[in-house]
């Protein structure tokens, strides 16, 4: 029970290796997993020291649990959390678990659970019964290293998902236009496809665009040619201007890409991560030291690192004249009937761009308000 002189957290000097086939590009540390429990009306806090491992090859975060010995045999269990199940991270004591720990301890937090050493991994509530994995690290540097690594995992996952989603969208467009299912669009099918994506073009210009798309002179446009012409048609002139200002001979060199992302885009990114971007988007480059026009264009349309400044807006009209990203029953973590209320839902809504949230306030204990669905 944290209310009674909690024991200090000790970290072992040696790490026992995970039973994994590969350790390249992995991060491993001893961390403290914190959970709040309630048994027969008594609330208490349990802390478990576990070996945590970030495995980029398997795309999981793993931790080991050793069960008490039975018949002289200890049982080990490895729990895996998939990268795709991670929604976000929070530094400090910023989740329901940590808030309730403070409430259990009458507002006081043990020195062993310093906010400077704590962080939480937010999980997809549709796949995990516990919505957060709340952790205490040995020191602030360890906390920041893990938090930064997991945030990079989330960012990379979003970019990969957007890339795949965009490719799937273009593939479906092409297949829907390919009436005879031969993998080639003739001029009529090509024109209908441009019309279906609301690309307003004169009849006299169709032949010119069709000829530009038909790079191999086959009198038809295949899927790859369609993707290239689609991207070039929709590319904004400002993107080309940025590319031309950064390129050197073959494309944008690694050092210029890094400088642009840090100084212009305001991204906190290392040179190694920029090299990974070039490898990811410049699939035809052999040297992997330059980002060409096609790779740069795909990068700008699928990465959250590339942000365009929003134009200023007239904010002098009445509130009812604007469209506002709003949320209903923001506090609910699931369905409308039996799900729990959570402060985490407000964080997720605001981070997702929501600017109007709902709070259902009721009288709580000791004269304090409480939020739940009444």
Secondary structure, DSSP 8 states (H G I E B T S, - for coil): -TTTT-------SS----S-S--TTEEEEEEEEEEEEEETTEEEEEEEEEEEEEETTTTEEEEEEEEEEETTEEEEEEEEEEGGGEEEEEESS-SHHHHHHHHHTTT---TTS-GGGEEEEEE-TTT-SSSEEEEE-SSHHHHHHHHHHHHHHHHHHHHHHHHHHHHHHHHHHHHHH-TT-SS-B-HHHHHHHHHHTT----HHHHHHHHHHH-TT-SSSB-HHHHHHHHHHHH--HHHHHHHHHH-BTTBEEHHHHHHIIIIIS-----HHHHHHHHHHH-TT-SSSSEE-HHHHHHHHHH-TT-----------S-GGGS---B-SSTTBSS-TTT--B-THHHHHHHHTT--B----EEE-GGG-EEE---
